[in-house]
Protein backbone atom coordinates (compact mmCIF):
# COMPACT_ATOMS: atom_id res chain seq x y z
CA UNK A 1 0.00 0.00 0.00
CA UNK A 2 1.31 3.44 -0.92
CA UNK A 3 1.64 6.27 1.55
CA UNK A 4 -0.68 9.25 1.24
CA UNK A 5 1.24 12.40 0.34
CA UNK A 6 -0.27 15.89 0.12
CA UNK A 7 1.76 18.98 -0.77
CA UNK A 8 0.58 22.50 0.13
CA UNK A 9 2.69 25.66 0.11
CA UNK A 10 5.99 23.72 0.01
CA UNK A 11 4.95 21.60 3.00
CA UNK A 12 4.55 17.83 2.62
CA UNK A 13 2.02 15.93 4.72
CA UNK A 14 2.96 12.26 4.56
CA UNK A 15 0.60 9.72 6.10
CA UNK A 16 2.26 6.35 6.45
CA UNK A 17 -0.20 3.63 5.49
CA UNK A 18 2.37 0.81 5.53
CA UNK A 19 3.10 0.37 9.21
CA UNK A 20 3.98 2.17 12.42
CA UNK A 21 7.50 0.72 12.10
CA UNK A 22 7.99 2.43 8.71
CA UNK A 23 6.69 5.68 10.15
CA UNK A 24 8.94 5.51 13.22
CA UNK A 25 11.97 4.57 11.13
CA UNK A 26 11.51 7.60 8.90
CA UNK A 27 10.77 9.94 11.80
CA UNK A 28 13.75 8.76 13.84
CA UNK A 29 16.12 8.85 10.89
CA UNK A 30 15.14 12.39 9.95
CA UNK A 31 15.56 13.48 13.57
CA UNK A 32 19.03 11.89 13.67
CA UNK A 33 20.02 13.70 10.48
CA UNK A 34 18.62 17.02 11.71
CA UNK A 35 20.43 16.75 15.03
CA UNK A 36 23.76 15.57 13.61
CA UNK A 37 23.94 17.25 10.20
CA UNK A 38 27.38 18.47 9.15
CA UNK A 39 27.90 20.67 6.09
CA UNK A 40 31.12 18.89 5.11
CA UNK A 41 31.71 20.80 1.89
CA UNK A 42 30.12 24.19 2.71
CA UNK A 43 27.19 23.61 0.35
CA UNK A 44 25.09 25.94 2.53
CA UNK A 45 21.81 24.03 2.42
CA UNK A 46 20.19 21.08 4.21
CA UNK A 47 19.78 18.21 1.69
CA UNK A 48 17.08 16.20 3.49
CA UNK A 49 13.45 16.87 4.42
CA UNK A 50 13.13 18.84 7.65
CA UNK A 51 10.49 17.70 10.10
CA UNK A 52 8.02 20.51 10.71
CA UNK A 53 5.84 18.36 12.97
CA UNK A 54 4.72 14.78 13.48
CA UNK A 55 1.71 12.93 14.83
CA UNK A 56 2.58 9.53 16.26
CA UNK A 57 -1.06 8.49 16.66
CA UNK A 58 -2.05 9.21 13.05
CA UNK A 59 1.41 8.32 11.62
CA UNK A 60 1.70 11.70 9.89
CA UNK A 61 4.97 13.48 9.17
CA UNK A 62 4.83 17.12 8.13
CA UNK A 63 8.01 17.85 6.19
CA UNK A 64 9.70 20.53 4.14
CA UNK A 65 9.25 20.13 0.38
CA UNK A 66 12.44 19.06 -1.44
CA UNK A 67 11.47 19.52 -5.09
CA UNK A 68 10.68 17.18 -7.95
CA UNK A 69 12.11 13.67 -8.07
CA UNK A 70 14.52 12.69 -10.83
CA UNK A 71 12.04 10.27 -12.35
CA UNK A 72 9.71 13.25 -13.04
CA UNK A 73 12.34 15.48 -14.66
CA UNK A 74 13.59 15.38 -18.24
CA UNK A 75 16.57 17.74 -17.92
CA UNK A 76 18.59 17.66 -14.73
CA UNK A 77 21.41 20.16 -14.29
CA UNK A 78 22.91 21.41 -11.04
CA UNK A 79 26.00 23.30 -9.96
CA UNK A 80 28.45 21.57 -7.62
CA UNK A 81 26.96 18.13 -8.18
CA UNK A 82 29.85 16.20 -6.70
CA UNK A 83 29.99 18.28 -3.51
CA UNK A 84 26.22 17.95 -3.01
CA UNK A 85 26.32 14.17 -3.46
CA UNK A 86 29.34 13.68 -1.22
CA UNK A 87 27.72 15.84 1.46
CA UNK A 88 24.51 13.76 1.37
CA UNK A 89 26.28 10.41 1.36
CA UNK A 90 28.78 11.33 4.08
CA UNK A 91 25.96 12.46 6.38
CA UNK A 92 24.21 9.14 5.87
CA UNK A 93 27.41 7.16 6.35
CA UNK A 94 28.59 9.08 9.41
CA UNK A 95 25.23 8.64 11.13
CA UNK A 96 25.31 4.86 10.58
CA UNK A 97 22.28 4.92 8.33
CA UNK A 98 22.07 2.22 5.68
CA UNK A 99 19.88 3.84 3.04
CA UNK A 100 18.46 0.80 1.25
CA UNK A 101 16.07 2.59 -1.13
CA UNK A 102 18.41 4.75 -3.19
CA UNK A 103 16.71 5.28 -6.55
CA UNK A 104 15.69 8.09 -8.87
CA UNK A 105 12.27 8.61 -7.27
CA UNK A 106 13.96 9.36 -3.92
CA UNK A 107 16.41 11.94 -5.26
CA UNK A 108 14.94 15.41 -5.76
CA UNK A 109 16.06 18.68 -7.33
CA UNK A 110 14.95 22.08 -6.09
CA UNK A 111 16.57 25.46 -6.68
CA UNK A 112 19.53 23.81 -8.46
CA UNK A 113 20.28 21.62 -5.41
CA UNK A 114 20.09 17.85 -4.76
CA UNK A 115 17.96 16.38 -1.95
CA UNK A 116 17.43 12.84 -0.69
CA UNK A 117 13.97 11.84 0.55
CA UNK A 118 12.03 8.78 1.79
CA UNK A 119 13.71 7.28 4.84
CA UNK A 120 11.12 4.71 5.93
CA UNK A 121 13.14 1.72 4.69
CA UNK A 122 16.56 2.58 6.13
CA UNK A 123 18.43 0.38 8.55
CA UNK A 124 19.79 2.32 11.51
CA UNK A 125 23.14 1.52 13.11
CA UNK A 126 24.39 -0.20 9.99
CA UNK A 127 27.10 1.09 7.65
CA UNK A 128 26.17 2.45 4.24
CA UNK A 129 28.52 1.80 1.31
CA UNK A 130 28.44 5.31 -0.04
CA UNK A 131 31.12 4.87 -2.72
CA UNK A 132 29.23 2.05 -4.48
CA UNK A 133 26.04 4.14 -4.56
CA UNK A 134 27.33 7.05 -6.65
CA UNK A 135 25.86 5.58 -9.85
CA UNK A 136 22.36 6.50 -8.70
CA UNK A 137 23.24 10.14 -9.34
CA UNK A 138 24.46 9.70 -12.92
CA UNK A 139 21.29 11.29 -14.35
CA UNK A 140 22.37 14.68 -13.07
CA UNK A 141 24.71 16.85 -15.11
CA UNK A 142 27.01 19.29 -13.34
CA UNK A 143 26.44 22.62 -15.11
CA UNK A 144 29.99 23.78 -14.43
CA UNK A 145 31.87 20.72 -15.64
CA UNK A 146 29.37 18.90 -17.86
CA UNK A 147 30.15 15.69 -15.93
CA UNK A 148 27.47 13.11 -15.25
CA UNK A 149 29.49 10.67 -13.14
CA UNK A 150 31.10 11.70 -9.86
CA UNK A 151 34.77 10.94 -9.63
CA UNK A 152 34.41 9.45 -6.12
HELIX and SHEET records of a PDB file:
HELIX    1   1 UNK A   20  UNK A   36  1                                  17    
HELIX    2   2 UNK A   70  UNK A   72  5                                   3    
HELIX    3   3 UNK A   81  UNK A   94  1                                  14    
HELIX    4   4 UNK A  104  UNK A  106  5                                   3    
HELIX    5   5 UNK A  131  UNK A  137  5                                   7    
SHEET    1   A 4 UNK A   4  UNK A   8  0                                        
SHEET    2   A 4 UNK A  11  UNK A  15 -1                                        
SHEET    3   A 4 UNK A  60  UNK A  64 -1                                        
SHEET    4   A 4 UNK A  51  UNK A  55 -1                                        
SHEET    1   B 3 UNK A  68  UNK A  69  0                                        
SHEET    2   B 3 UNK A 107  UNK A 110 -1                                        
SHEET    3   B 3 UNK A 113  UNK A 116 -1                                        
SHEET    1   C 2 UNK A  77  UNK A  78  0                                        
SHEET    2   C 2 UNK A 141  UNK A 142  1                                        
SHEET    1   D 2 UNK A  97  UNK A  98  0                                        
SHEET    2   D 2 UNK A 123  UNK A 124 -1                                        
END                                                                             
